[in-house]
């Protein structure tokens, strides 16, 4: 369940950030000034590349959050919330 929530957060952050490349802006400008099938194809191609940028960003965020969350879930599952301080790593990190 936590990983699903993290995937939703990563996707939301990716969609909310504007990853608009200069080539896409140029393609949109060319299509807006001269709407031909060629300029529309280039605009669509640049849009596809922007979508891949969003997917890559979302997967990177998801991976980073997962690297943190999975060990926490494993420790909490084994020791419970009160037992976190009793783990070996907690004893090394906490004074």
VENWOMO-V180686 format. One record per backbone hydrogen bond with DSSP energy under -0.5 kcal/mol. CO is the residue of the C=O (numbers start at 1). NH is the residue of the N-H. If there is no record, write none. Layout:
co=CO nh=NH
co=CO nh=NH
This chain:
co=1 nh=5
co=2 nh=6
co=3 nh=7
co=4 nh=8
co=5 nh=9
co=6 nh=10
co=7 nh=11
co=8 nh=12
co=9 nh=13
co=10 nh=14
co=11 nh=15
co=12 nh=16
co=13 nh=17
co=17 nh=19
co=18 nh=20
co=19 nh=21
co=21 nh=25
co=22 nh=26
co=23 nh=27
co=24 nh=28
co=25 nh=29
co=26 nh=30
co=27 nh=31
co=28 nh=32
co=29 nh=33
co=30 nh=34
co=34 nh=36
co=36 nh=40
co=37 nh=41
co=38 nh=42
co=39 nh=43
co=40 nh=44
co=41 nh=45
co=42 nh=46
co=43 nh=47
co=44 nh=48
co=45 nh=49
co=46 nh=50
co=47 nh=51
co=48 nh=52
co=49 nh=53
co=50 nh=54
co=51 nh=55
co=52 nh=56
co=53 nh=57
co=54 nh=58
co=55 nh=59
co=56 nh=60
co=57 nh=61
co=58 nh=62
co=59 nh=63
co=60 nh=64
co=61 nh=65
co=62 nh=66
co=63 nh=67
co=64 nh=68
co=65 nh=69
co=66 nh=70
co=68 nh=72
co=69 nh=73
co=70 nh=74
co=71 nh=75
co=72 nh=76
co=73 nh=77
co=74 nh=78
co=75 nh=79
co=76 nh=80
co=79 nh=83
co=81 nh=84
co=82 nh=85
co=83 nh=86
co=84 nh=87
co=87 nh=91
co=88 nh=92
co=89 nh=93
co=90 nh=94
